[in-house]
Amino acid sequence: MTPKCPYKTSAFAIFMAEPTLLDQLKWLPEIKKRCEEGEAPWLYYAKLYDQCNLSLGKPQRYCTVMNMYEYGKIEVKPWEGDVETVNEQRAKIGLPLLDWKVEEAMKEGSK
């Protein structure tokens, strides 16, 4: 029997904050499966995938992890490729394109 997937909004937020990287990696395929079945939003998979990659010292694919500072300054954690590549990856799973402010922050951060 497959354990219940932590995909409900509040449960997912707690799940992202608490479990170890090992727990997150264990759940990544299950959350992907639930997204494919339409039971969970693809944003959950993208966030978990990016968080796992960053924790492993790898760049994120969907640019869901960033810091926002005072006065609107945004710092995007390391990512694969360029803005176009990220937007292509996001489109593949039905996520919206990056906001122009995030794109600008990525261009600033890559200098």
N, C-alpha and C positions, 0 to 999 in steps of 0.2 A: 504494500500500500504506500502510495506517495504521500509524504507529509504535506500539510496545508502550506501553500505558498504565501509568503508575507507580502502580498501585493495590494492590500487595502491601503489607502492613503496614509493614515496615521501609523498603521503597523509597518508600512514600508519605511517611513521616516525614522521610526525607532530602530528598525532593522539596519538601516544605513549607518546609524550613529553608534550602535552597540557591538555587533558581532565582530569577531576577529576577521582578518583577511581570509583565513582558511574557511570560515563559515560563508563569507561572501562568495568566494570562488566556488564553493560547493553548490550554492544556490543559483549561480549565474546561468547554467544551462536550463534549470527548471523555470526561471523567470523568462528566459528566451522562449521556451516552449509555451508558457502561458500567454506570452505576447502573440506568438504565431497562432494560437487558438482563439485570440480575441478576448481573453480573460483579464488581461492586464495591459496598461498603456505602454507603448514602446519607450516612452521617456524613462520608465523605471529601469528597463534593461540598459538603456544608454547611460544613465547615471551610475548604475552598478558597474557596468563595463569600464567606464572611465575611472571610477574610484579604484577599482581593482588594478587597472593598469598603472595609475599613478602610484599606488602603494607598492607595486612591483618595480618602480623606477622606470616605467615605460610611459610614452606619451598617451594622452587621451585621444579618442577617435571622434567623439561627438561634441566636444567642448561644452560639457555640462558642469565642469568644476572650475570655478573662478572666485576671486575675492573682489568685493566692492568696498571701496574706501570712501572717506568723506569727500564731498564735492563731486561725487559721481565717477571717480577714477576706478577703472576696472582692470584687474590683473587676471589674465587667463593663464591657467596652469599649462605646462608644455603639451603640445598637440602634434598629431601626425600631419604632414603635408602643409598645405596652405589653406586659405579661406575657401577657395573653390573645392578643394579635396574634402574639407570638413562638411561643407554644404552638400556635396554629393553623397557622403556617407549618411548624413542626416535624412536626406530625401529618400534613400533606399529603405528606410524604416518608417517613413511617414512623419518625421519631425519637421517643424518649420525651419526655414533658412535662418541663419544667425541674424540677430538684430544688428543694425549698422553700428551701434555703439560697441558691441562685442567685436565686430570686424575691425573697427578702428583700433581697439585695444590690442588685438592680435597683431596688427601691422606695427603698432608702436612697440610691442614687446619683442618683435622679431628683429628689431634694428640692432 
